[in-house]
Amino acid sequence: MSFVKRASKITLRLRSGTIPGTQVTSIDLTGHRMEASIQKAGSTLGAGVLALRVWGMKKSDMSTFATNSLNAFAVRGDQIILSVGDVGRPLNQVFLGTILEGNIDYEGAPDVSFNIFARSGFDANLEAAAPNSYEVCDVASAMEAIARVRGW
């Protein structure tokens, strides 16, 4: 069995505001040690779920994307994009979702990790859809009109 060196890129994007001390709204992390578990990757039914641990982040970046774990309903809408692949080859996006929980894990200090739990399609599930009514039309046309309004 041969082993292949893998590459990864994590993009963390704020829904509003900027990263403290900068004028940017997102950070890209490459070359960090990480452990990721994705459920329903590429599935068309239901939402995908990501559980990610990443080591080697700056404390200020971890604090920026950390959530209020005492209030489970305080989802800010920050996004995470995870792309992976073989070193030297193009990376493939394997997950895009909303960060539901982000916390700094000091338990393994000095090897501190940032833990993220995210869900794809979360924002779309919260947005109210405009009321629709159709006279005589086929289902495909009605679904196409709804999808177009939602940006799909």
C-alpha positions as semicolon CSV with decimal commas, in nm:
position;residue;x (nm);y (nm);z (nm)
1;M;0,000;0,000;0,000
2;S;0,136;0,341;-0,091
3;F;0,067;0,659;0,093
4;V;-0,017;0,990;-0,070
5;K;0,053;1,324;0,091
6;R;-0,273;1,520;0,121
7;A;-0,335;1,894;0,111
8;S;-0,621;2,087;0,265
9;K;-0,755;2,440;0,273
10;I;-1,003;2,575;0,524
11;T;-1,173;2,907;0,456
12;L;-1,352;3,074;0,747
13;R;-1,575;3,366;0,647
14;L;-1,755;3,611;0,876
15;R;-2,116;3,685;0,792
16;S;-2,073;4,044;0,902
17;G;-1,785;4,264;1,011
18;T;-1,416;4,211;0,956
19;I;-1,140;4,010;1,119
20;P;-1,011;4,225;1,409
21;G;-0,713;4,438;1,304
22;T;-0,776;4,384;0,933
23;Q;-1,009;4,490;0,656
24;V;-1,083;4,132;0,542
25;T;-1,387;3,915;0,612
26;S;-1,226;3,572;0,575
27;I;-0,912;3,374;0,649
28;D;-0,761;3,080;0,461
29;L;-0,581;2,808;0,653
30;T;-0,341;2,581;0,464
31;G;-0,086;2,335;0,594
32;H;-0,259;2,294;0,929
33;R;-0,301;1,957;1,095
34;M;-0,669;1,871;1,100
35;E;-0,919;1,597;1,159
36;A;-1,251;1,613;0,973
37;S;-1,563;1,402;0,966
38;I;-1,830;1,475;0,705
39;Q;-2,165;1,302;0,705
40;K;-2,378;1,296;0,389
41;A;-2,099;1,436;0,175
42;G;-2,238;1,502;-0,172
43;S;-2,585;1,387;-0,077
44;T;-2,884;1,557;-0,232
45;L;-3,117;1,466;0,053
46;G;-3,081;1,630;0,390
47;A;-2,803;1,848;0,517
48;G;-2,436;1,765;0,535
49;V;-2,269;1,789;0,874
50;L;-1,901;1,865;0,941
51;A;-1,712;1,800;1,263
52;L;-1,363;1,951;1,233
53;R;-1,063;1,988;1,463
54;V;-0,778;2,206;1,344
55;W;-0,448;2,267;1,521
56;G;-0,200;2,551;1,478
57;M;-0,443;2,842;1,443
58;K;-0,368;3,180;1,596
59;K;-0,558;3,239;1,919
60;S;-0,702;3,564;1,780
61;D;-0,847;3,377;1,480
62;M;-0,993;3,107;1,704
63;S;-1,150;3,374;1,924
64;T;-1,299;3,550;1,620
65;F;-1,483;3,237;1,504
66;A;-1,565;3,093;1,848
67;T;-1,935;3,083;1,929
68;N;-2,135;3,127;2,247
69;S;-2,171;2,766;2,360
70;L;-2,406;2,867;2,641
71;N;-2,666;2,986;2,389
72;A;-2,723;2,718;2,128
73;F;-2,956;2,947;1,930
74;A;-2,697;3,223;1,884
75;V;-2,583;3,114;1,536
76;R;-2,409;3,411;1,374
77;G;-2,406;3,270;1,024
78;D;-2,028;3,252;0,976
79;Q;-1,929;3,011;0,697
80;I;-1,671;2,739;0,653
81;I;-1,543;2,593;0,327
82;L;-1,328;2,280;0,334
83;S;-1,128;2,177;0,027
84;V;-0,897;1,874;0,009
85;G;-0,686;1,684;-0,242
86;D;-0,344;1,544;-0,317
87;V;-0,040;1,769;-0,278
88;G;0,047;1,934;-0,609
89;R;-0,298;1,877;-0,758
90;P;-0,609;2,098;-0,756
91;L;-0,814;2,088;-0,438
92;N;-1,181;1,987;-0,444
93;Q;-1,441;2,156;-0,228
94;V;-1,595;1,888;-0,007
95;F;-1,799;2,102;0,231
96;L;-1,962;2,445;0,250
97;G;-2,175;2,529;0,549
98;T;-2,267;2,748;0,842
99;I;-2,069;2,728;1,166
100;L;-2,311;2,626;1,440
101;E;-2,050;2,582;1,708
102;G;-1,685;2,679;1,734
103;N;-1,479;2,635;2,050
104;I;-1,118;2,642;2,157
105;D;-1,008;2,313;2,315
106;Y;-0,738;2,376;2,576
107;E;-0,763;2,022;2,714
108;G;-0,457;1,905;2,518
109;A;-0,247;2,216;2,596
110;P;0,004;2,310;2,474
111;D;-0,144;2,135;2,166
112;V;-0,458;2,352;2,142
113;S;-0,721;2,280;1,877
114;F;-1,016;2,471;1,741
115;N;-1,327;2,256;1,710
116;I;-1,599;2,342;1,458
117;F;-1,941;2,187;1,408
118;A;-2,111;2,307;1,090
119;R;-2,413;2,224;0,878
120;S;-2,472;2,280;0,508
121;G;-2,792;2,453;0,399
122;F;-2,854;2,603;0,742
123;D;-2,916;2,959;0,620
124;A;-3,151;2,842;0,347
125;N;-3,358;2,657;0,606
126;L;-3,404;2,973;0,813
127;E;-3,500;3,214;0,537
128;A;-3,871;3,262;0,487
129;A;-3,989;3,187;0,138
130;A;-4,226;3,428;-0,034
131;P;-4,579;3,295;-0,074
132;N;-4,647;3,146;-0,414
133;S;-4,960;3,051;-0,598
134;Y;-4,992;2,911;-0,946
135;E;-5,291;2,876;-1,167
136;V;-5,259;2,594;-1,416
137;C;-4,898;2,480;-1,466
138;D;-4,691;2,165;-1,444
139;V;-4,494;2,080;-1,129
140;A;-4,157;2,117;-1,304
141;S;-4,234;2,480;-1,398
142;A;-4,346;2,562;-1,044
143;M;-4,032;2,405;-0,891
144;E;-3,810;2,585;-1,142
145;A;-3,971;2,921;-1,051
146;I;-3,920;2,858;-0,679
147;A;-3,559;2,750;-0,729
148;R;-3,483;3,055;-0,947
149;V;-3,612;3,292;-0,676
150;R;-3,391;3,114;-0,419
151;G;-3,085;3,152;-0,644
152;W;-3,047;2,783;-0,738
